[in-house]
Amino acid sequence: MLLAIDVGNTNIVLGGIRDGSQVFSARIKSDRSKTADQYALDIQGILTLYGVETDEIEGGILSSVVPYLQSVLPEAVRILTGIELMIVGPGIKTGLNIRMDNPSSVGSDLIVAAVAARAKYKTPIAIVDMGTATTLSVVQNGNDYVGGMIIPGLWTSMNALSANAAQLPYIDLTGPAKLLGTNTIDCMRSGAINGTAAMLDGLLDRLEDELQEPVTPVLTGGLSSLIAPVCKHKFHLEPDILIDGLRILYEKNNSAKIG
């Protein structure tokens, strides 16, 4: 089994892949104060929960946007399984031409998602990942990573609004989001959900005008399932696109087959 780990600013996603198929996907909180031993216990708990023995793990790959955890998590996996994680970073084969001013500065999560989307969809592709930040990445001409955008994430924006406006509460976004709210909470929820959907629709319209061709839109991230139904553009919802991308990268950079 291949252990794929994607480290974001808020959550760590762990996926188990056997014979090319995902066996499990789980999330734990990103915590910069934890030690490798503590993360080893967390990962052990996830494996136990899904009935996976540590000796079933034959290989692993990690993508991280948190520098501290890029060293701590490989040590945790080494303690638990004895294997060395492959790290997504400069020097790894991606199959992409990264046409950025400084290719090494592009977040590994953006590259992983682009690799997975390119394997599944026709270019040009716009990959939107809704996490702590909402990112948009564009792959064009088959394998050219041509740029993107970084936008304050939905929860980041809502938490900042509640923290800085004395009469606005922290709210749950999972309720109905009718366009015109009739109380403070409904108004905030509508602004968050409908406003984000309108933003994404508008950005895609502008992107298609810029590229002068239709774009395949892909949406992933924690709140993507709330936003996709409200968008006018038909997004391809891909909640596990990062796990898929890590599998592809591992196979591209390691000739040994993982069962």
C-alpha positions in Angstrom: 0.0 0.0 0.0 1.1 3.5 -0.8 0.6 6.2 1.9 0.0 9.6 0.4 0.1 12.7 2.7 -0.9 16.2 1.8 -0.1 18.8 4.4 -2.1 22.0 4.3 -2.2 25.0 6.7 -5.4 23.7 8.4 -5.6 20.0 7.7 -3.4 17.0 6.9 -5.0 14.6 4.4 -3.8 11.0 4.5 -4.8 8.5 1.8 -4.1 4.8 1.4 -3.8 3.5 -2.1 -3.7 -0.1 -3.1 -3.4 -1.3 -6.7 -4.1 2.2 -8.0 -7.3 2.5 -6.0 -7.9 4.6 -2.9 -8.6 2.5 0.2 -9.1 5.3 2.7 -8.9 9.0 3.1 -8.7 10.8 6.5 -8.0 14.2 7.9 -6.1 15.3 11.0 -5.4 18.9 12.1 -2.2 20.5 11.1 -0.4 21.3 14.4 3.0 22.9 14.3 3.5 22.2 18.0 3.4 18.4 17.7 6.5 16.2 17.7 7.2 13.4 15.3 6.3 10.9 18.0 2.9 12.5 18.5 2.2 12.4 14.7 3.3 8.8 14.6 0.5 8.1 17.1 -2.0 10.0 15.1 -1.1 8.2 11.9 -1.2 4.8 13.7 -4.7 5.7 14.9 -5.9 6.4 11.4 -4.4 3.2 10.1 -6.0 1.2 12.9 -9.3 2.9 12.2 -9.3 1.7 8.6 -7.9 -1.8 9.4 -4.5 -1.2 7.9 -1.4 -2.8 9.5 1.8 -0.7 9.4 3.7 -3.5 7.6 1.3 -3.1 4.7 2.8 0.3 3.9 5.4 -0.2 1.2 6.0 3.4 0.1 4.9 6.9 0.8 4.9 10.4 -0.7 4.4 13.8 1.0 3.4 17.2 -0.2 3.6 20.1 2.3 3.0 23.8 2.4 4.1 23.9 6.1 7.9 23.8 6.2 8.1 22.6 9.8 5.8 19.6 9.1 7.8 18.7 6.0 10.5 17.5 8.3 8.4 16.2 11.2 6.0 14.0 9.2 8.7 12.0 7.4 10.3 11.3 10.7 6.9 10.2 12.1 6.3 7.8 9.2 9.9 6.5 9.6 9.3 5.8 13.3 6.0 4.0 12.4 6.9 2.1 9.3 10.6 2.4 8.6 10.0 3.8 5.1 11.4 7.0 3.7 8.8 9.3 2.2 9.2 10.8 -1.2 8.9 14.6 -0.9 7.3 16.7 -3.6 9.6 19.5 -4.4 12.4 20.7 -6.8 13.8 17.9 -8.8 10.8 15.6 -8.8 9.4 14.7 -12.2 5.9 16.2 -12.7 5.4 16.1 -16.5 4.5 19.8 -16.3 6.3 22.8 -17.8 6.0 25.3 -15.0 6.1 28.7 -16.7 6.4 30.9 -13.7 8.9 33.6 -12.8 10.3 31.3 -10.1 9.1 27.7 -10.6 10.6 26.5 -7.3 8.3 28.9 -5.4 5.1 27.3 -6.6 3.3 25.5 -3.8 3.7 21.7 -4.0 -0.1 21.4 -3.4 -0.8 23.4 -6.6 1.6 21.2 -8.6 0.0 18.0 -7.2 -3.5 19.1 -8.1 -2.4 20.2 -11.5 -0.8 16.9 -12.2 -4.0 15.0 -11.2 -6.3 17.3 -13.2 -4.2 17.1 -16.3 -4.3 13.3 -16.2 -8.1 13.4 -16.1 -9.4 16.4 -18.0 -8.8 18.3 -21.3 -6.7 21.4 -21.1 -7.0 24.3 -20.6 -8.0 23.5 -17.0 -8.7 25.8 -14.1 -8.2 24.1 -10.8 -9.7 25.9 -7.8 -8.7 24.6 -4.3 -10.7 26.0 -1.4 -8.6 25.8 1.7 -7.1 28.4 4.1 -6.5 30.3 0.9 -8.6 29.8 -2.3 -6.2 29.2 -5.1 -6.7 29.0 -8.9 -4.2 27.3 -11.1 -4.3 27.1 -14.9 -2.8 24.3 -17.1 -2.8 25.0 -20.8 -1.5 23.4 -24.0 -1.4 19.9 -22.5 1.2 20.4 -19.9 2.0 24.1 -19.4 1.4 25.4 -15.9 0.9 29.0 -16.9 -0.1 30.8 -13.6 -2.8 31.3 -11.2 -4.3 33.4 -8.4 -4.3 33.3 -4.6 -7.4 34.6 -2.8 -8.3 34.8 0.9 -10.1 31.5 1.8 -13.8 31.5 2.6 -13.3 30.5 6.2 -10.4 32.9 6.5 -12.5 35.8 5.3 -15.5 34.9 7.4 -13.5 34.5 10.6 -11.8 37.9 9.9 -15.2 39.5 9.4 -16.6 38.1 12.7 -13.4 39.0 14.6 -13.5 42.6 13.4 -17.2 43.4 13.3 -18.5 43.6 16.9 -22.1 42.7 16.0 -21.4 39.9 13.5 -21.2 36.4 15.0 -19.2 33.3 14.0 -21.6 31.2 11.9 -22.1 27.8 10.4 -22.1 27.8 6.6 -23.9 24.5 6.1 -27.4 25.9 6.3 -29.6 27.1 3.4 -28.1 30.0 1.6 -31.1 31.8 0.0 -30.0 34.9 -1.9 -31.7 37.5 0.2 -31.3 36.9 3.9 -33.9 38.2 6.4 -31.7 38.0 9.5 -28.0 38.6 10.3 -26.9 35.0 10.1 -28.8 34.3 6.8 -27.3 37.5 5.3 -23.8 36.4 6.3 -24.3 32.9 4.9 -25.7 34.2 1.7 -22.8 36.6 1.2 -20.3 33.9 1.9 -21.8 31.2 -0.3 -23.4 33.2 -3.1 -20.6 35.8 -3.1 -17.9 33.1 -3.4 -19.9 31.3 -6.2 -20.3 34.6 -8.1 -16.6 35.3 -7.7 -15.6 32.0 -9.1 -18.1 32.3 -12.0 -16.7 35.8 -12.8 -13.1 34.7 -12.6 -13.8 31.8 -15.0 -15.5 34.2 -17.4 -12.5 36.5 -17.4 -10.1 33.6 -17.7 -11.9 32.3 -20.8 -11.9 35.8 -22.3 -8.1 36.0 -21.6 -7.3 32.6 -23.1 -10.0 32.9 -25.9 -11.1 29.3 -25.4 -13.4 27.3 -23.1 -11.8 26.2 -19.8 -12.5 23.0 -17.9 -13.2 24.0 -14.3 -12.2 21.7 -11.4 -13.1 22.4 -7.8 -11.6 20.8 -4.7 -11.1 21.7 -1.0 -13.1 21.5 2.2 -16.0 23.8 1.3 -16.1 22.9 -2.4 -19.3 20.8 -2.1 -21.2 23.8 -0.7 -20.1 26.2 -3.4 -20.2 24.0 -6.6 -24.1 23.7 -6.7 -24.5 27.5 -6.5 -22.1 28.3 -9.3 -23.4 28.9 -12.8 -20.3 27.2 -14.3 -20.4 23.4 -14.1 -17.4 22.5 -11.9 -16.0 19.0 -11.8 -16.0 18.3 -8.1 -12.8 16.4 -7.1 -12.5 16.1 -3.2 -9.5 13.7 -3.4 -7.6 15.3 -6.3 -4.5 15.7 -4.2 -4.4 12.0 -3.2 -4.7 11.2 -6.9 -2.0 13.6 -7.8 0.4 12.2 -5.2 -0.2 8.6 -6.5 0.6 9.8 -10.1 3.8 11.5 -8.9 5.0 8.5 -6.9 4.5 6.2 -9.8 6.2 8.6 -12.2 9.2 8.9 -9.9 9.5 5.3 -8.6 9.8 2.3 -10.8 8.9 -0.1 -8.0 5.2 -1.1 -8.1 3.2 -0.6 -4.9 0.4 -3.1 -4.3 
